[in-house]
Every structure is written in C-alpha cells, then in structure tokens.
C-alpha cells in the first residue's frame, strides 16, 4: 500500500520511470545470463584441446568439438576458421576476420540500451521535478487560500518523488552496465586473442620442415677456384 501511494503521488511520470526500471531489470537479467552463463567457457582448456588436435592433423575431430559447442561464440569462431584450414594463408586470415565479425556482435548485442535506459530514467526524473514545480507555482498563483497549502504540498511531493525514483532506477542501471561492459570486453579480448593464435597455428603448419636439403640445397655449387701457376707467389 505504501508503494502504491508513493507511485500515485509521483503521477504519470513516476509510472513511466517504473516501466523504464522494469525494462532495465529484464535487460540486465538477459545480458548477465548470456555473458556469464551461456557464452562463458574454459577458454584455456578449449584452446589446448583444439591446438593438440590441429598439431596432430586431426581437423575432423577439432571441427566436431567446435560443432558440439557451437552456441558458444568462441567455438563458432573456431569452426569458421578451421573450415578453411586446408586453404592458403590469405584465405585462413580472411576466415579469421569473418569469424570475428560474425561472433563479436553476440557479445555487444542490446547492452547499449541499458545505458540509454539509465539516461532516460534520469531525464524523466528531471521532467517530474519540473512538473512538480509547475504544480506548486500554479497552486501559489491560482488556488484558493484554503486549498493552497494542500496543492503546494502535492506539487512538491511530485517533484521529490519523481526525482528520487529516477535516481533509484538510473544508479543501479549504470552500475550493472559497467559490470556487464567489463565482462563483454573480457570475452571480446579472449576471442580476438584465441582466434589470432589459431590462425597463426594453421598458417605456420604450412611451413616446410627445415631439412638439410632446404638449408643447403645440392644444386647450389661453390664458385670455381683457379689453382695458382707454378712458381707464383701466394699473397
């Protein structure tokens, strides 16, 4: 009952701020679930298994492992790169760029709306403050002396309630936005690092072994040496 009284006294602007707060809460819950649970994984262990399979030339098993975890953006990015593992180096690096462009937006999706909703809540609180002040000035200027005190108190309460409600929504929204942005950046940096290492691993696998023939090829002959003439002085 106290909450309903608070909302009724804050007026239409207060109910609008409450809707913004509910939208922010839903967005925080959805992004936290995706960034911490659905997209989270042990990247070091996963990278180690993929690296072992690639070095053992077991690309089919590596692709199968990525396909089983395809809901994870990192695994989906690895799958895109591994599908081009038998191509030339330029194609592998192109697949690396494609994998990042396809999967990084999964981390950044919809999170910017949380910052927008926090700003909207703050501005709505300011709007409610102005609305309450207008009601107060109207009470002072036009109301009967018997009603002036009640109308003035109502205007001030609308001004204070909407300001408090706007800040109560905006402050937690900005805090959650900071935490989720930090987690988003962490996942993006991990993806860029691991995908770069995988592309480098696949391209370096094409380098021929440095055998004696590669380093000292037989077809290169030394320059012919002319023997000195008999009796000639050797300098």
ChimeraX attribute file (.defattr): number of C-alpha atoms within 10 A of each C-alpha:
attribute: neighborCount
match mode: 1-to-1
recipient: residues
	/A:1	6
	/A:2	7
	/A:3	8
	/A:4	9
	/A:5	9
	/A:6	16
	/A:7	20
	/A:8	14
	/A:9	18
	/A:10	28
	/A:11	18
	/A:12	14
	/A:13	24
	/A:14	27
	/A:15	15
	/A:16	16
	/A:17	30
	/A:18	19
	/A:19	14
	/A:20	21
	/A:21	23
	/A:22	13
	/A:23	14
	/A:24	26
	/A:25	16
	/A:26	13
	/A:27	18
	/A:28	19
	/A:29	11
	/A:30	13
	/A:31	22
	/A:32	19
	/A:33	13
	/A:34	15
	/A:35	19
	/A:36	14
	/A:37	11
	/A:38	13
	/A:39	17
	/A:40	15
	/A:41	16
	/A:42	7
	/A:43	15
	/A:44	10
	/A:45	10
	/A:46	15
	/A:47	18
	/A:48	11
	/A:49	13
	/A:50	22
	/A:51	18
	/A:52	12
	/A:53	16
	/A:54	21
	/A:55	12
	/A:56	9
	/A:57	12
	/A:58	13
	/A:59	17
	/A:60	13
	/A:61	13
	/A:62	20
	/A:63	21
	/A:64	12
	/A:65	17
	/A:66	23
	/A:67	15
	/A:68	11
	/A:69	14
	/A:70	15
	/A:71	12
	/A:72	19
	/A:73	26
	/A:74	29
	/A:75	26
	/A:76	21
	/A:77	26
	/A:78	27
	/A:79	22
	/A:80	21
	/A:81	26
	/A:82	24
	/A:83	15
	/A:84	18
	/A:85	22
	/A:86	13
	/A:87	13
	/A:88	12
	/A:89	17
	/A:90	10
	/A:91	15
	/A:92	23
	/A:93	20
	/A:94	13
	/A:95	23
	/A:96	23
	/A:97	18
	/A:98	14
	/A:99	22
	/A:100	22
	/A:101	12
	/A:102	13
	/A:103	18
	/A:104	20
	/A:105	12
	/A:106	16
	/A:107	21
	/A:108	16
	/A:109	11
	/A:110	14
	/A:111	18
	/A:112	11
	/A:113	14
	/A:114	25
	/A:115	18
	/A:116	15
	/A:117	21
	/A:118	26
	/A:119	19
	/A:120	18
	/A:121	30
	/A:122	23
	/A:123	17
	/A:124	22
	/A:125	29
	/A:126	20
	/A:127	18
	/A:128	28
	/A:129	25
	/A:130	17
	/A:131	18
	/A:132	26
	/A:133	20
	/A:134	16
	/A:135	20
	/A:136	24
	/A:137	15
	/A:138	15
	/A:139	21
	/A:140	16
	/A:141	10
	/A:142	10
	/A:143	16
	/A:144	11
	/A:145	10
	/A:146	8
	/A:147	12
	/A:148	17
	/A:149	14
	/A:150	13
	/A:151	19
	/A:152	20
	/A:153	15
	/A:154	19
	/A:155	24
	/A:156	19
	/A:157	20
	/A:158	28
	/A:159	27
	/A:160	20
	/A:161	22
	/A:162	34
	/A:163	26
	/A:164	19
	/A:165	24
	/A:166	30
	/A:167	20
	/A:168	18
	/A:169	25
	/A:170	26
	/A:171	15
	/A:172	15
	/A:173	23
	/A:174	18
	/A:175	13
	/A:176	18
	/A:177	21
	/A:178	14
	/A:179	11
	/A:180	21
	/A:181	18
	/A:182	12
	/A:183	16
	/A:184	21
	/A:185	14
	/A:186	13
	/A:187	22
	/A:188	20
	/A:189	12
	/A:190	14
	/A:191	22
	/A:192	17
	/A:193	11
	/A:194	18
	/A:195	24
	/A:196	16
	/A:197	14
	/A:198	21
	/A:199	22
	/A:200	15
	/A:201	15
	/A:202	23
	/A:203	19
	/A:204	11
	/A:205	13
	/A:206	12
	/A:207	8
	/A:208	8
	/A:209	10
	/A:210	9
	/A:211	9
	/A:212	9
	/A:213	10
	/A:214	10
	/A:215	9
	/A:216	10
	/A:217	10
	/A:218	9
	/A:219	7
	/A:220	7
	/A:221	7
	/A:222	6
	/A:223	6
	/A:224	6
	/A:225	6
	/A:226	6
	/A:227	6
	/A:228	9
	/A:229	8
	/A:230	6
	/A:231	6
	/A:232	7
	/A:233	7
	/A:234	6
	/A:235	3
